[in-house]
Amino acid sequence: MNTGNEQKYSILLVDDNPQNLTALSRILTEQGYHVRTAINGQVALKSVQNMLPDLILLDIRMSGMDGYEVCRQLKGDEATREIPVLFLSALDAPVDKVKAFEVGGVDYITKPFQPDEVVARVETHITLRTMQRRLQAQNRELEGYRDHLEDLVKTRTAELTETNEH
Protein backbone atom coordinates (compact mmCIF):
# COMPACT_ATOMS: atom_id res chain seq x y z
CA MET A 1 0.00 0.00 0.00
CA ASN A 2 2.23 2.79 1.19
CA THR A 3 5.61 1.35 0.32
CA GLY A 4 7.46 4.19 -1.35
CA ASN A 5 5.09 6.85 0.01
CA GLU A 6 6.62 9.86 1.68
CA GLN A 7 4.52 9.17 4.80
CA LYS A 8 5.35 6.06 6.79
CA TYR A 9 2.30 5.32 8.92
CA SER A 10 2.79 4.14 12.48
CA ILE A 11 0.95 1.14 13.90
CA LEU A 12 0.97 -0.05 17.49
CA LEU A 13 0.40 -3.81 17.93
CA VAL A 14 -0.81 -4.88 21.37
CA ASP A 15 -0.93 -8.60 22.13
CA ASP A 16 0.42 -10.73 24.98
CA ASN A 17 1.31 -13.50 22.51
CA PRO A 18 4.85 -12.95 21.17
CA GLN A 19 4.17 -15.13 18.10
CA ASN A 20 1.22 -12.92 17.11
CA LEU A 21 3.34 -9.79 17.59
CA THR A 22 6.13 -11.23 15.45
CA ALA A 23 3.82 -12.39 12.66
CA LEU A 24 1.78 -9.18 12.52
CA SER A 25 4.87 -7.03 12.77
CA ARG A 26 6.46 -8.83 9.82
CA ILE A 27 3.28 -8.61 7.71
CA LEU A 28 2.81 -4.89 8.32
CA THR A 29 6.49 -3.97 8.08
CA GLU A 30 6.59 -5.63 4.65
CA GLN A 31 3.73 -3.29 3.66
CA GLY A 32 5.84 -0.26 4.58
CA TYR A 33 4.37 0.53 7.99
CA HIS A 34 6.40 1.60 11.00
CA VAL A 35 5.40 -0.99 13.62
CA ARG A 36 5.76 -0.78 17.40
CA THR A 37 4.70 -3.54 19.75
CA ALA A 38 3.41 -3.76 23.30
CA ILE A 39 3.09 -6.99 25.28
CA ASN A 40 0.22 -5.74 27.49
CA GLY A 41 -2.25 -2.91 28.04
CA GLN A 42 -0.14 -0.92 30.48
CA VAL A 43 2.84 -0.91 28.12
CA ALA A 44 0.53 0.08 25.26
CA LEU A 45 -0.86 3.10 27.13
CA LYS A 46 2.66 4.28 28.02
CA SER A 47 3.82 3.78 24.43
CA VAL A 48 0.91 5.83 23.08
CA GLN A 49 1.76 8.67 25.46
CA ASN A 50 5.35 8.71 24.18
CA MET A 51 4.37 8.75 20.50
CA LEU A 52 0.88 8.67 18.99
CA PRO A 53 0.41 5.91 16.43
CA ASP A 54 -1.80 6.32 13.37
CA LEU A 55 -3.63 3.08 14.22
CA ILE A 56 -3.74 0.45 16.97
CA LEU A 57 -4.28 -3.31 16.57
CA LEU A 58 -5.42 -4.47 19.99
CA ASP A 59 -5.96 -7.97 21.39
CA ILE A 60 -8.91 -8.36 23.77
CA ARG A 61 -7.78 -11.15 26.07
CA MET A 62 -4.58 -10.16 27.80
CA SER A 63 -3.34 -10.70 31.33
CA GLY A 64 -3.88 -7.71 33.57
CA MET A 65 -5.76 -5.05 31.66
CA ASP A 66 -7.89 -6.43 28.82
CA GLY A 67 -8.23 -4.80 25.42
CA TYR A 68 -11.66 -3.38 26.20
CA GLU A 69 -10.25 -1.41 29.13
CA VAL A 70 -7.25 -0.22 27.09
CA CYS A 71 -9.64 1.05 24.42
CA ARG A 72 -11.89 2.76 27.01
CA GLN A 73 -8.87 4.62 28.39
CA LEU A 74 -7.69 5.63 24.92
CA LYS A 75 -11.15 6.91 23.97
CA GLY A 76 -11.43 8.77 27.28
CA ASP A 77 -8.30 10.81 26.61
CA GLU A 78 -8.55 13.87 24.35
CA ALA A 79 -5.06 13.23 22.95
CA THR A 80 -5.76 9.63 21.90
CA ARG A 81 -9.51 9.38 21.27
CA GLU A 82 -9.21 9.81 17.49
CA ILE A 83 -6.74 6.94 17.00
CA PRO A 84 -8.55 4.08 15.24
CA VAL A 85 -8.53 0.86 17.27
CA LEU A 86 -8.94 -2.46 15.46
CA PHE A 87 -9.62 -5.34 17.79
CA LEU A 88 -7.91 -8.64 17.13
CA SER A 89 -9.33 -11.60 19.01
CA ALA A 90 -10.14 -15.29 19.05
CA LEU A 91 -13.47 -14.32 20.62
CA ASP A 92 -15.96 -14.53 17.78
CA ALA A 93 -19.34 -14.35 19.53
CA PRO A 94 -21.51 -11.41 18.44
CA VAL A 95 -21.62 -10.11 22.03
CA ASP A 96 -17.81 -9.79 22.05
CA LYS A 97 -17.81 -7.93 18.75
CA VAL A 98 -20.59 -5.59 19.85
CA LYS A 99 -18.73 -4.82 23.08
CA ALA A 100 -15.61 -3.97 21.04
CA PHE A 101 -17.58 -1.41 19.04
CA GLU A 102 -19.30 -0.06 22.17
CA VAL A 103 -15.96 0.77 23.80
CA GLY A 104 -14.79 2.61 20.67
CA GLY A 105 -13.26 0.04 18.31
CA VAL A 106 -13.64 0.70 14.58
CA ASP A 107 -13.16 -2.85 13.35
CA TYR A 108 -12.78 -6.44 14.54
CA ILE A 109 -10.50 -9.13 13.13
CA THR A 110 -11.04 -12.70 14.28
CA LYS A 111 -8.07 -14.95 15.06
CA PRO A 112 -6.56 -16.89 13.53
CA PHE A 113 -6.07 -13.89 11.28
CA GLN A 114 -5.48 -14.00 7.54
CA PRO A 115 -2.59 -11.73 6.50
CA ASP A 116 -4.45 -10.34 3.45
CA GLU A 117 -7.47 -9.47 5.60
CA VAL A 118 -5.32 -7.72 8.21
CA VAL A 119 -3.56 -5.66 5.52
CA ALA A 120 -6.85 -4.77 3.80
CA ARG A 121 -8.49 -3.64 7.03
CA VAL A 122 -5.42 -1.70 8.17
CA GLU A 123 -5.17 0.04 4.78
CA THR A 124 -8.87 0.92 4.89
CA HIS A 125 -8.67 2.48 8.33
CA ILE A 126 -5.39 4.29 7.61
CA THR A 127 -7.04 5.78 4.50
CA LEU A 128 -10.14 6.79 6.47
CA ARG A 129 -8.01 8.39 9.20
CA THR A 130 -5.93 10.26 6.61
CA MET A 131 -9.08 11.61 4.95
CA GLN A 132 -10.50 12.58 8.34
CA ARG A 133 -7.35 14.55 9.16
CA ARG A 134 -7.48 16.30 5.77
CA LEU A 135 -11.10 17.27 6.31
CA GLN A 136 -10.30 18.62 9.77
CA ALA A 137 -7.44 20.69 8.35
CA GLN A 138 -9.67 22.01 5.55
CA ASN A 139 -12.37 22.88 8.06
CA ARG A 140 -9.86 24.84 10.14
CA GLU A 141 -8.72 26.66 7.00
CA LEU A 142 -12.31 27.48 6.04
CA GLU A 143 -13.00 28.76 9.56
CA GLY A 144 -10.00 31.07 9.17
CA TYR A 145 -11.36 32.38 5.86
CA ARG A 146 -14.80 32.86 7.39
CA ASP A 147 -13.36 34.80 10.33
CA HIS A 148 -11.34 36.97 7.96
CA LEU A 149 -14.42 37.70 5.83
CA GLU A 150 -16.46 38.54 8.94
CA ASP A 151 -13.74 40.99 9.99
CA LEU A 152 -13.79 42.59 6.53
CA VAL A 153 -17.58 42.93 6.63
CA LYS A 154 -17.42 44.53 10.10
CA THR A 155 -14.73 46.95 8.96
CA ARG A 156 -16.62 47.87 5.79
CA THR A 157 -19.89 48.23 7.70
CA ALA A 158 -18.22 50.56 10.18
CA GLU A 159 -16.77 52.59 7.30
CA LEU A 160 -20.16 52.86 5.61
CA THR A 161 -21.87 53.82 8.89
CA GLU A 162 -19.27 56.54 9.43
CA THR A 163 -19.69 57.79 5.85
CA ASN A 164 -23.48 57.85 6.19
CA GLU A 165 -23.25 59.82 9.46
CA HIS A 166 -21.24 62.56 7.72
VENVEN-V517744 format. One record per residue. N is the residue number from 1. RES is the residue in one small letter. PHI is phi as a letter, one per 20 degrees, with the letter a starting at -180 (NA if undefined). Layout:
n=N res=RES phi=PHI
n=N res=RES phi=PHI
This chain:
n=1 res=m phi=NA
n=2 res=n phi=d
n=3 res=t phi=f
n=4 res=g phi=n
n=5 res=n phi=f
n=6 res=e phi=f
n=7 res=q phi=e
n=8 res=k phi=d
n=9 res=y phi=f
n=10 res=s phi=d
n=11 res=i phi=c
n=12 res=l phi=d
n=13 res=l phi=d
n=14 res=v phi=c
n=15 res=d phi=a
n=16 res=d phi=e
n=17 res=n phi=d
n=18 res=p phi=g
n=19 res=q phi=f
n=20 res=n phi=f
n=21 res=l phi=f
n=22 res=t phi=f
n=23 res=a phi=f
n=24 res=l phi=f
n=25 res=s phi=f
n=26 res=r phi=f
n=27 res=i phi=g
n=28 res=l phi=f
n=29 res=t phi=f
n=30 res=e phi=f
n=31 res=q phi=e
n=32 res=g phi=n
n=33 res=y phi=e
n=34 res=h phi=e
n=35 res=v phi=d
n=36 res=r phi=d
n=37 res=t phi=c
n=38 res=a phi=b
n=39 res=i phi=e
n=40 res=n phi=b
n=41 res=g phi=f
n=42 res=q phi=f
n=43 res=v phi=f
n=44 res=a phi=f
n=45 res=l phi=f
n=46 res=k phi=f
n=47 res=s phi=f
n=48 res=v phi=f
n=49 res=q phi=f
n=50 res=n phi=f
n=51 res=m phi=b
n=52 res=l phi=f
n=53 res=p phi=e
n=54 res=d phi=e
n=55 res=l phi=b
n=56 res=i phi=c
n=57 res=l phi=d
n=58 res=l phi=c
n=59 res=d phi=f
n=60 res=i phi=e
n=61 res=r phi=e
n=62 res=m phi=c
n=63 res=s phi=f
n=64 res=g phi=m
n=65 res=m phi=e
n=66 res=d phi=e
n=67 res=g phi=f
n=68 res=y phi=g
n=69 res=e phi=f
n=70 res=v phi=g
n=71 res=c phi=f
n=72 res=r phi=g
n=73 res=q phi=f
n=74 res=l phi=f
n=75 res=k phi=f
n=76 res=g phi=e
n=77 res=d phi=d
n=78 res=e phi=g
n=79 res=a phi=f
n=80 res=t phi=d
n=81 res=r phi=f
n=82 res=e phi=e
n=83 res=i phi=f
n=84 res=p phi=f
n=85 res=v phi=d
n=86 res=l phi=d
n=87 res=f phi=e
n=88 res=l phi=c
n=89 res=s phi=b
n=90 res=a phi=f
n=91 res=l phi=f
n=92 res=d phi=c
n=93 res=a phi=f
n=94 res=p phi=g
n=95 res=v phi=f
n=96 res=d phi=f
n=97 res=k phi=f
n=98 res=v phi=f
n=99 res=k phi=f
n=100 res=a phi=f
n=101 res=f phi=f
n=102 res=e phi=f
n=103 res=v phi=e
n=104 res=g phi=o
n=105 res=g phi=f
n=106 res=v phi=d
n=107 res=d phi=a
n=108 res=y phi=b
n=109 res=i phi=d
n=110 res=t phi=e
n=111 res=k phi=e
n=112 res=p phi=f
n=113 res=f phi=e
n=114 res=q phi=d
n=115 res=p phi=g
n=116 res=d phi=f
n=117 res=e phi=f
n=118 res=v phi=g
n=119 res=v phi=f
n=120 res=a phi=f
n=121 res=r phi=f
n=122 res=v phi=f
n=123 res=e phi=g
n=124 res=t phi=g
n=125 res=h phi=f
n=126 res=i phi=f
n=127 res=t phi=f
n=128 res=l phi=f
n=129 res=r phi=f
n=130 res=t phi=f
n=131 res=m phi=f
n=132 res=q phi=f
n=133 res=r phi=f
n=134 res=r phi=f
n=135 res=l phi=f
n=136 res=q phi=f
n=137 res=a phi=f
n=138 res=q phi=f
n=139 res=n phi=f
n=140 res=r phi=f
n=141 res=e phi=f
n=142 res=l phi=f
n=143 res=e phi=f
n=144 res=g phi=f
n=145 res=y phi=f
n=146 res=r phi=f
n=147 res=d phi=f
n=148 res=h phi=f
n=149 res=l phi=f
n=150 res=e phi=f
n=151 res=d phi=f
n=152 res=l phi=f
n=153 res=v phi=f
n=154 res=k phi=f
n=155 res=t phi=f
n=156 res=r phi=f
n=157 res=t phi=f
n=158 res=a phi=f
n=159 res=e phi=f
n=160 res=l phi=f
n=161 res=t phi=f
n=162 res=e phi=f
n=163 res=t phi=f
n=164 res=n phi=f
n=165 res=e phi=f
n=166 res=h phi=e
